[in-house]
Amino acid sequence: MIRAYTERQCVTPDYTPFYLTGYKSPLRKLPAAGVHDDIYIQMSLLDVNGSMIFLYSTDWISVEEGFYEELSARLNSEFGIDRKLVLVSATHNHQSVGDQMKQNEHFNQEYYDWLIQLGINGYRNGLDNLTEVKAYWGKRVITGYYNSRVLENTLADNEVILVEFRDSDDKVVTGICNWAVHSTAVTPENDLLTGEFAGNTAKEYQKLKGYYPHMIVGAAGDCSTRNTRQGNDFVELDRISKGMAREMVSIEVNNPLDLELLEIKTITHHVDVTVDHLDVERKIYYSQKELKTATEFDRIKVLKSMMPALEKLSGLDRVTADWFADAIKLKDLEIIVTPAELASKFGLQIKNASKAECCLVFGYTNGKAGYLFPEELYGMTFETISSGIPPREVQQYIDKIMTIV
C-alpha cells in the first residue's frame, strides 16, 4: 500500500531587510528591493509499504549540507525515518533568499530555525493525514525553452518526467516534475525576490492541472535558457513559465508504478588535488583583459562569475571535496540522489543504465557539490576553468555511480 500527503508553505521572509543570493552581482551585498513573487517550500510524505520518504523541496539556490544534516537528524530522532530517505532539494534559483545559509554574511538564525521547524511540522502533519494512492509516471522531451548553455543549437537533457500519486477519485495528492534546467531567466541585476523559472512554472502548471509538482532538478549543469530566451526580464520569465507548463500538461502520466523499498546503495568519492598557481594566474590575466572589452551580456556575466572563483582558487594550495550519491531502489522507481550539478550527459547515462521502469535524478539534493562536467566540456565553461578539479576525478565519481544504478 502507498499513502501520500503534501503541503506547500510560503517562505518569503516576513522581515526586512533580507538578502538575495545566486550571482556575484554587487546588488547581492545590498538588501533586496522587494518581492516580485513569493518563494515556497513543498513537503510531501510518502508511505511506501511502511517505508517513509520525505520530500522537502525549496525555491533556493542550493542546500547547505549543515541544513540537511540538522533537519534529517531531527526527523530521524523524532520519527525514526532513515536519514537517506529525507530528500532536501533546491531548484537552483539564482534569485532566491540567502538568509538561511550559514556561509552568507547576512545569515539569520531565527529564519533558519523556523525553516527547520517547518520540516518537523510538515512531517508530523503528514503522519496525521496520509491518503491511500496509486503511483503513475510519464515522460516527454520538451524543446524550445532551454537547451545546452555550452553548445549552441544543441539539446542537453530535455526529457521531462512526471510522477503522480493519485487517490481513489483519480485526484493527484502529490507529484514530482523531474527536469534538467537552470532556473535562470532574469538578469543578475535584478533585486526582487522571485521563484524564477522553476517556481513560476509550478504555479502555472497548478492553474492547468490543479496541483503543484515538486520541481526536482536533475543533471542540469550545462542546461539553461541562455541560448533560447528572448530577454532577461520578468516578461520573458512569464513567457517561458507559461509555455513550459502548457507543454508539461500534454505529458500522459498513465504508466503504473509498483513501489516497494528494496535497498539503498551509496558511493563516496574523495578529491584532493594540488592547485596549479601559474595556470590560475594566467586565467585571471586573460579573463580581466577580456572583461575590459566584452560587450555581449551573457559573456560578461560568465566573466564576472569566473573572477571571484579564480581569485579564491589562487589563495589555495590544494582543492579537496567529498562527493556522495545514493541509489534509492523502489522496485519500478529508482531515485539517484546527488548534491552535484551534473552535466546532462551524465544524467542521461544514469537514467539509461537504470533497470527500473522510471529513474529520477535528484540533483542539488542534501548538500552542494558544484559543477561536475565531462572532459570534452572542460575549458568551455567558467565552472570548469575555475574549479581546480581535473576531469578524471569527475569521471571516477560517475563511474562509481554507475556501479550502483
DOBA-640439 format. One line per 8 residues: number of its first residue (from 1); their letters; for each residue y, x, z of N, C-alpha, C. Coordinates in steps of 0.2 Angstrom, whole numbers. Layout:
// DOBA-640439
NUM	A	Y X Z Y X Z Y X Z; ...
This chain:
// DOBA-640439
1	MIRAYTER	-6 4 0 0 0 0 6 4 0; 11 2 -4 18 6 -4 23 1 -1; 27 4 3 33 0 5 39 4 4; 45 1 4 51 4 2 57 1 6; 62 5 7 69 2 9 74 7 7; 80 4 6 86 8 4 92 6 7; 97 10 8 104 8 9 108 14 7; 115 11 5 120 16 2 126 16 7
9	QCVTPDYT	128 21 9 134 22 13 140 26 10; 146 23 10 152 27 8 153 33 13; 154 39 10 155 44 15 162 48 13; 166 44 10 173 46 9 176 47 15; 179 53 17 182 54 24 187 49 25; 187 47 31 192 42 34 198 45 37; 199 51 36 204 55 39 208 59 34; 213 62 36 217 66 32 220 72 36
17	PFYLTGYK	220 78 33 218 80 26 211 81 26; 208 80 20 202 83 18 202 87 12; 197 91 11 197 96 5 192 95 0; 193 96 -6 188 96 -11 185 103 -12; 179 103 -15 176 109 -17 172 109 -24; 170 114 -27 167 114 -33 169 118 -38; 176 121 -38 179 125 -43 183 130 -39; 184 136 -42 188 141 -39 195 140 -41
25	SPLRKLPA	197 134 -41 204 132 -43 208 133 -36; 215 136 -37 219 136 -31 220 130 -27; 219 124 -31 220 117 -28 215 116 -23; 209 120 -23 204 118 -18 206 121 -11; 211 125 -11 214 128 -4 219 123 -1; 221 118 -5 226 113 -3 222 106 -1; 225 102 3 222 96 4 221 91 -2; 216 87 -3 215 83 -8 221 78 -8
33	AGVHDDIY	223 76 -14 229 72 -15 227 65 -14; 221 63 -14 219 56 -13 212 55 -15; 210 48 -17 204 46 -19 204 42 -25; 201 45 -30 201 41 -37 195 36 -36; 189 38 -34 184 33 -32 179 36 -27; 176 32 -23 173 34 -17 166 38 -18; 164 42 -14 158 46 -14 153 42 -9; 146 43 -11 141 39 -7 135 44 -5
41	IQMSLLDV	132 42 0 125 44 1 120 38 1; 115 39 -3 110 34 -3 104 37 0; 101 32 4 95 34 8 89 29 7; 83 32 5 78 27 4 72 30 8; 68 26 11 62 27 15 56 24 11; 51 28 9 45 26 6 39 27 10; 35 22 11 29 22 15 24 22 10; 21 28 8 15 28 3 9 29 7
49	NGSMIFLY	5 23 8 -1 23 11 -1 26 18; 5 26 22 5 29 28 9 35 28; 10 38 23 14 44 22 22 43 21; 26 45 25 33 43 24 37 49 20; 41 46 16 45 51 12 52 48 12; 57 53 14 64 50 15 68 54 10; 72 50 6 77 52 1 84 52 4; 88 57 4 94 57 6 98 60 1
57	STDWISVE	101 56 -4 104 59 -10 112 58 -9; 115 64 -11 123 64 -10 127 65 -16; 133 63 -16 138 65 -21 141 71 -20; 138 76 -18 140 83 -16 139 88 -21; 143 94 -20 142 100 -25 135 103 -24; 133 103 -17 126 106 -16 125 104 -8; 119 106 -6 116 105 0 115 112 4; 119 113 9 118 119 13 111 119 17
65	EGFYEELS	108 125 17 101 125 20 102 123 27; 107 125 31 108 123 38 108 115 39; 111 112 34 112 104 35 105 101 34; 101 104 29 94 101 28 90 103 34; 90 109 36 86 111 42 87 107 48; 94 105 50 95 101 55 93 94 55; 94 91 49 93 84 48 85 83 48; 81 88 44 74 87 44 71 88 51
73	ARLNSEFG	74 93 55 71 94 61 72 88 66; 78 85 65 79 79 69 74 73 68; 73 72 61 69 67 59 62 68 61; 60 75 60 53 76 62 52 75 70; 57 77 74 57 77 81 57 69 83; 61 65 80 61 58 82 56 53 79; 54 55 73 50 50 70 43 53 67; 42 60 68 36 63 66 35 64 58
81	IDRKLVLV	40 63 54 39 64 47 39 72 45; 34 73 41 33 80 38 40 82 35; 43 88 37 49 90 35 50 91 28; 44 93 25 44 94 17 45 87 14; 44 82 17 45 75 14 52 72 15; 56 76 18 63 75 19 67 78 13; 69 74 8 72 77 2 80 76 2; 84 81 3 91 80 4 94 83 -3
89	SATHNHQS	96 79 -7 98 81 -14 106 80 -15; 109 84 -20 116 84 -22 116 83 -29; 121 79 -31 122 78 -38 125 83 -42; 127 88 -38 131 94 -41 138 92 -43; 141 88 -39 148 85 -41 153 90 -39; 157 93 -44 162 98 -43 168 95 -41; 169 89 -40 175 86 -37 174 82 -31; 169 85 -27 167 82 -20 170 85 -14
97	VGDQMKQN	170 81 -9 172 84 -2 168 90 0; 171 95 3 168 101 6 168 101 13; 171 97 17 172 97 24 165 98 28; 160 95 25 153 96 29 150 102 28; 153 107 24 149 113 23 152 119 28; 148 122 31 150 126 37 153 133 34; 151 134 27 154 140 24 161 139 22; 163 133 22 170 132 20 175 133 25
105	EHFNQEYY	181 135 23 187 136 28 189 130 32; 188 124 29 190 118 32 184 114 35; 179 117 37 173 114 40 175 109 45; 173 103 45 174 98 50 168 96 54; 167 98 60 161 97 64 160 90 65; 165 86 66 164 79 68 161 75 62; 164 77 56 162 74 49 154 76 48; 153 82 49 146 85 49 141 81 53
113	DWLIQLGI	143 80 59 139 77 64 138 69 62; 143 66 60 142 59 58 137 59 52; 137 63 47 133 63 41 126 64 44; 124 69 49 118 69 51 115 63 54; 120 60 59 118 54 62 117 48 57; 120 48 51 119 43 46 112 43 44; 109 50 43 102 50 41 97 48 46; 99 49 52 94 47 58 94 39 58
121	NGYRNGLD	100 36 57 101 29 57 98 26 51; 99 29 45 96 26 39 88 26 40; 85 31 43 78 32 43 75 26 48; 79 25 53 77 20 58 78 13 55; 83 12 51 84 6 48 78 4 43; 76 10 40 70 9 35 64 7 38; 62 10 44 56 8 48 56 1 50; 62 -2 51 63 -9 53 63 -14 47
129	NLTEVKAY	64 -11 41 65 -16 35 61 -14 29; 55 -11 30 51 -9 24 49 -16 20; 49 -15 14 46 -21 10 41 -18 5; 35 -22 5 30 -20 0 32 -20 -7; 30 -15 -11 32 -14 -18 27 -11 -22; 28 -11 -28 24 -8 -33 28 -3 -37; 25 3 -39 29 8 -42 28 8 -50; 34 9 -54 33 9 -61 38 15 -63
137	WGKRVITG	37 17 -69 41 23 -72 42 22 -80; 47 25 -82 48 25 -90 53 31 -91; 53 33 -97 57 39 -99 60 38 -106; 65 42 -108 68 42 -114 73 48 -115; 73 51 -121 78 56 -122 84 52 -125; 90 54 -121 96 51 -122 101 57 -125; 104 56 -130 109 61 -133 116 58 -134; 120 63 -135 127 61 -137 132 61 -131
145	YYNSRVLE	129 62 -125 134 63 -119 134 69 -116; 128 73 -117 128 80 -114 122 84 -118; 123 90 -118 118 95 -121 118 102 -118; 116 107 -122 117 113 -119 124 115 -119; 126 118 -113 133 121 -112 133 128 -114; 128 131 -116 127 138 -118 127 139 -126; 122 135 -129 121 135 -136 124 128 -139; 129 129 -143 132 123 -146 127 119 -151
153	NTLADNEV	128 112 -151 124 108 -155 116 109 -154; 115 110 -147 108 111 -145 106 107 -139; 101 103 -139 99 99 -134 96 104 -128; 97 102 -122 94 105 -116 88 101 -114; 88 99 -108 83 94 -106 87 87 -106; 86 83 -111 90 77 -112 85 71 -110; 79 72 -107 75 67 -105 77 64 -99; 78 57 -99 80 54 -93 74 50 -90
161	ILVEFRDS	72 51 -84 66 47 -81 68 42 -76; 66 36 -76 67 31 -71 61 29 -68; 61 29 -61 56 27 -57 58 21 -53; 55 15 -53 57 9 -49 52 7 -44; 54 5 -38 49 2 -33 51 -6 -33; 47 -10 -35 49 -17 -36 44 -21 -31; 48 -27 -29 44 -31 -24 40 -37 -28; 38 -41 -24 33 -46 -27 37 -51 -32
169	DDKVVTGI	44 -51 -31 48 -55 -36 50 -51 -42; 48 -45 -42 50 -40 -48 57 -38 -47; 59 -38 -41 66 -36 -39 66 -28 -37; 70 -24 -40 70 -17 -38 73 -16 -31; 68 -13 -26 71 -12 -20 74 -5 -19; 71 0 -23 75 6 -24 72 9 -30; 76 14 -33 74 18 -39 77 25 -39; 74 28 -44 76 35 -45 78 36 -52
177	CNWAVHST	84 40 -53 85 42 -60 85 50 -60; 80 53 -63 79 60 -64 82 62 -71; 88 65 -70 91 68 -77 93 75 -76; 95 78 -81 97 86 -80 103 87 -83; 109 86 -80 115 87 -82 120 89 -76; 125 94 -78 130 95 -73 134 88 -72; 136 87 -66 141 81 -65 148 83 -66; 150 85 -72 156 88 -73 159 85 -79
185	AVTPENDL	165 81 -78 169 79 -84 176 80 -83; 178 80 -77 186 80 -75 188 88 -74; 194 89 -76 197 96 -76 197 99 -69; 196 105 -68 196 108 -62 203 108 -58; 208 106 -62 215 105 -59 215 98 -56; 210 94 -56 210 88 -53 211 89 -45; 214 84 -42 215 85 -34 213 78 -31; 209 74 -35 207 67 -32 200 67 -31
193	LTGEFAGN	197 65 -25 190 64 -24 187 59 -29; 181 61 -32 178 56 -36 170 58 -36; 166 52 -37 159 53 -38 157 57 -45; 162 58 -49 161 61 -55 156 58 -60; 152 61 -64 148 59 -69 142 55 -66; 139 58 -61 133 55 -58 135 49 -54; 140 50 -50 142 44 -46 144 38 -50; 148 39 -55 151 34 -59 145 31 -63
201	TAKEYQKL	141 35 -66 135 32 -70 131 27 -65; 129 29 -59 126 25 -54 129 18 -53; 136 18 -53 140 12 -52 139 8 -58; 140 11 -64 140 7 -70 133 4 -71; 128 8 -69 121 6 -70 119 0 -66; 122 0 -59 121 -6 -55 124 -12 -58; 130 -12 -61 133 -18 -64 128 -21 -69; 124 -17 -73 120 -19 -78 113 -21 -76
209	KGYYPHMI	110 -17 -71 103 -18 -68 103 -21 -61; 108 -21 -57 108 -24 -51 106 -19 -45; 105 -13 -47 103 -8 -41 106 -1 -43; 107 2 -37 110 9 -38 104 14 -38; 103 18 -43 97 23 -43 99 29 -39; 95 32 -36 96 39 -33 97 43 -39; 103 47 -40 104 51 -46 102 58 -44; 96 60 -46 92 66 -44 93 71 -50
217	VGAAGDCS	96 76 -49 97 81 -55 91 86 -55; 89 87 -61 83 91 -62 86 98 -64; 83 101 -69 84 108 -72 90 108 -76; 96 108 -73 102 106 -77 107 112 -77; 104 118 -75 109 124 -75 112 126 -82; 109 124 -87 113 126 -94 114 119 -98; 115 114 -94 116 107 -97 122 104 -94; 127 102 -99 133 99 -96 136 95 -102
225	TRNTRQGN	142 92 -100 146 88 -105 151 93 -109; 150 99 -108 155 104 -111 156 103 -119; 151 103 -122 151 103 -130 151 96 -133; 151 91 -129 151 84 -131 157 80 -129; 160 82 -124 165 77 -121 172 77 -126; 175 72 -125 181 71 -129 188 72 -125; 187 74 -119 193 76 -115 191 78 -108; 195 79 -103 194 82 -97 197 77 -91
233	DFVELDRI	197 71 -92 201 67 -88 197 61 -86; 200 56 -82 196 50 -80 195 45 -85; 198 45 -91 197 41 -96 190 43 -99; 189 50 -100 183 52 -103 177 51 -98; 179 52 -91 173 50 -86 171 43 -87; 176 39 -88 174 31 -89 170 30 -95; 172 34 -100 168 33 -107 161 35 -106; 160 41 -103 153 44 -103 149 40 -98
241	SKGMAREM	152 38 -92 148 35 -87 145 28 -90; 150 24 -93 148 18 -96 143 19 -101; 144 24 -105 139 25 -111 132 27 -109; 132 31 -104 125 33 -101 122 27 -98; 125 23 -94 122 18 -91 119 13 -96; 123 12 -101 120 7 -106 114 10 -110; 114 16 -111 108 20 -113 102 19 -109; 103 20 -102 98 20 -97 95 13 -97
249	VSIEVNNP	99 8 -97 96 1 -97 91 0 -102; 91 3 -108 86 2 -113 79 6 -112; 79 10 -106 73 13 -104 68 8 -102; 62 7 -105 57 2 -102 53 5 -96; 54 2 -90 51 5 -84 45 1 -83; 40 1 -86 34 -3 -86 27 1 -85; 27 7 -84 21 11 -83 19 11 -76; 14 8 -74 12 8 -66 10 15 -64
257	LDLELLEI	12 16 -57 10 22 -54 6 21 -48; 0 24 -48 -4 23 -42 -3 29 -37; 0 28 -32 3 33 -27 -1 34 -21; -2 40 -19 -6 42 -13 -4 50 -12; -2 51 -6 0 58 -5 -7 62 -4; -8 67 -9 -14 71 -9 -13 78 -6; -7 81 -7 -6 88 -4 1 90 -6; 3 95 -2 10 98 -4 8 105 -4
265	KTITHHVD	10 108 -10 9 115 -11 16 119 -11; 17 125 -8 23 128 -8 22 136 -10; 28 138 -14 28 145 -15 35 148 -13; 35 154 -12 41 158 -10 42 164 -14; 48 166 -15 50 172 -19 56 176 -15; 55 182 -14 60 186 -10 63 191 -16; 69 191 -16 73 195 -21 77 201 -16; 76 207 -19 80 212 -15 81 218 -21
273	VTVDHLDV	87 218 -24 89 222 -29 95 226 -28; 96 232 -31 102 236 -30 107 234 -35; 113 234 -32 119 232 -37 121 238 -41; 122 237 -47 125 242 -52 132 242 -52; 136 246 -48 143 245 -47 147 247 -53; 144 252 -57 148 254 -63 148 248 -68; 142 244 -69 141 239 -73 146 233 -71; 146 232 -64 151 227 -61 158 228 -63
281	ERKIYYSQ	160 234 -62 167 236 -63 169 235 -71; 164 237 -75 165 236 -82 166 228 -84; 162 224 -81 163 217 -82 169 214 -80; 172 217 -74 178 215 -71 184 217 -76; 183 223 -78 189 225 -83 189 221 -89; 184 220 -92 184 216 -98 185 209 -97; 183 206 -92 185 199 -90 192 198 -89; 195 203 -85 203 202 -84 207 203 -90
289	KELKTATE	204 207 -95 208 209 -101 207 202 -105; 201 199 -106 201 193 -110 205 187 -107; 205 187 -100 209 181 -97 216 181 -99; 219 187 -100 226 188 -102 228 185 -109; 223 184 -113 224 182 -120 221 175 -122; 216 173 -117 212 167 -119 216 161 -119; 215 156 -123 218 150 -124 214 144 -124; 208 145 -125 203 139 -125 201 137 -118
297	FDRIKVLK	202 131 -117 201 128 -110 195 130 -107; 189 129 -110 183 130 -107 181 137 -105; 184 142 -110 183 149 -109 187 151 -103; 193 149 -102 197 151 -97 194 149 -90; 191 143 -90 188 140 -84 182 145 -82; 178 147 -88 172 151 -86 175 158 -83; 180 161 -86 183 167 -84 185 167 -77; 189 161 -75 191 161 -69 186 160 -64
305	SMMPALEK	180 157 -66 175 156 -61 171 162 -60; 171 166 -65 167 173 -65 170 178 -61; 177 178 -61 180 184 -57 179 184 -50; 179 179 -46 178 179 -39 171 181 -38; 166 179 -42 159 181 -41 158 189 -42; 161 191 -47 161 198 -49 164 202 -43; 170 200 -41 173 204 -35 169 204 -29; 166 198 -28 161 198 -22 155 203 -23
313	LSGLDRVT	153 203 -29 147 207 -31 149 215 -30; 155 216 -32 157 223 -31 157 226 -24; 157 222 -19 158 224 -12 151 224 -9; 146 223 -13 139 223 -10 135 229 -13; 130 231 -9 126 237 -11 119 234 -14; 117 228 -11 111 225 -13 112 218 -13; 108 214 -17 108 207 -18 101 205 -15; 101 200 -11 95 198 -8 95 190 -8
321	ADWFADAI	89 187 -9 89 180 -10 81 178 -8; 81 172 -5 74 169 -4 74 162 -7; 69 161 -12 69 155 -15 62 152 -13; 62 145 -13 56 142 -12 55 136 -17; 49 134 -18 48 127 -22 42 124 -19; 42 117 -18 37 113 -16 34 109 -22; 28 108 -22 25 103 -26 22 97 -22; 25 91 -22 23 86 -18 18 81 -23
329	KLKDLEII	12 81 -22 7 78 -26 5 71 -24; 8 66 -27 7 59 -25 2 55 -30; -3 58 -32 -8 56 -37 -4 55 -44; -2 49 -46 1 48 -53 8 51 -53; 11 53 -47 18 56 -47 18 62 -44; 21 67 -47 22 74 -44 30 75 -44; 32 78 -38 39 80 -37 39 87 -35; 43 91 -40 44 98 -39 51 99 -36
337	VTPAELAS	51 102 -30 57 102 -26 59 110 -26; 66 111 -28 69 117 -28 76 117 -27; 79 122 -23 86 122 -21 90 124 -27; 87 127 -32 90 131 -38 93 126 -43; 97 129 -47 100 127 -53 96 130 -59; 90 127 -60 86 130 -65 88 128 -72; 87 133 -77 88 132 -84 84 126 -87; 86 122 -92 82 117 -94 75 119 -97
345	KFGLQIKN	75 125 -100 69 127 -102 63 127 -97; 65 129 -91 60 129 -85 58 122 -83; 63 118 -83 62 111 -81 57 108 -86; 58 109 -92 53 106 -97 46 109 -97; 46 116 -95 40 119 -94 36 116 -88; 39 115 -83 36 112 -77 34 105 -78; 38 101 -81 36 94 -82 30 94 -87; 30 98 -92 24 98 -97 18 100 -94
353	ASKAECCL	18 105 -89 12 108 -86 9 103 -81; 13 98 -78 11 94 -73 5 90 -76; 0 89 -71 -6 85 -73 -5 77 -71; 1 76 -68 2 69 -65 5 65 -71; 4 58 -71 7 54 -76 15 55 -76; 18 56 -71 25 57 -71 27 62 -66; 31 67 -69 33 73 -65 41 73 -64; 44 73 -58 51 74 -57 53 80 -54
361	VFGYTNGK	58 83 -57 61 89 -54 67 88 -50; 66 89 -43 71 88 -39 75 95 -38; 80 96 -42 84 102 -41 90 101 -36; 93 106 -34 99 105 -30 97 102 -23; 90 103 -21 87 99 -15 85 104 -10; 87 102 -4 85 106 3 88 113 3; 93 114 0 96 121 0 100 122 -6; 103 128 -7 106 131 -13 104 138 -15
369	AGYLFPEE	102 138 -21 99 145 -23 103 148 -29; 108 144 -32 111 147 -38 107 146 -44; 110 149 -50 108 148 -56 102 153 -58; 96 150 -61 91 154 -62 89 153 -70; 91 158 -74 91 157 -81 85 162 -84; 83 160 -90 78 164 -94 82 170 -97; 78 175 -98 81 182 -101 85 181 -107; 83 176 -111 87 175 -118 94 173 -117
377	LYGMTFET	95 170 -111 102 167 -109 106 172 -105; 103 178 -103 107 182 -99 113 185 -103; 119 186 -100 124 189 -104 128 183 -108; 126 177 -108 129 172 -112 133 167 -107; 132 168 -100 135 163 -96 138 168 -90; 143 165 -87 146 169 -81 141 169 -75; 137 164 -75 132 165 -69 127 171 -70; 125 172 -76 120 177 -77 124 184 -77
385	ISSGIPPR	130 184 -79 134 190 -79 136 193 -72; 137 188 -68 139 190 -61 134 189 -55; 128 187 -57 123 186 -51 121 192 -48; 120 197 -52 117 204 -50 109 203 -49; 106 198 -51 99 197 -51 96 197 -58; 92 202 -59 89 203 -66 84 197 -68; 83 196 -74 79 190 -76 72 191 -74; 69 197 -73 62 197 -71 61 194 -65
393	EVQQYIDK	66 194 -60 65 191 -54 64 183 -55; 69 180 -59 68 173 -61 62 171 -64; 59 175 -68 53 174 -72 47 174 -67; 48 179 -62 42 179 -57 42 173 -53; 48 170 -51 48 164 -47 46 158 -51; 47 158 -57 45 152 -62 37 153 -62; 35 159 -63 28 160 -64 24 157 -58; 27 158 -52 24 156 -46 24 148 -45
401	IMTIV	29 145 -48 30 138 -48 24 135 -52; 23 138 -58 18 136 -62 11 136 -59; 10 140 -54 3 140 -51 2 134 -47; 7 131 -45 6 125 -40 7 118 -43; 10 118 -50 11 112 -53 4 109 -55
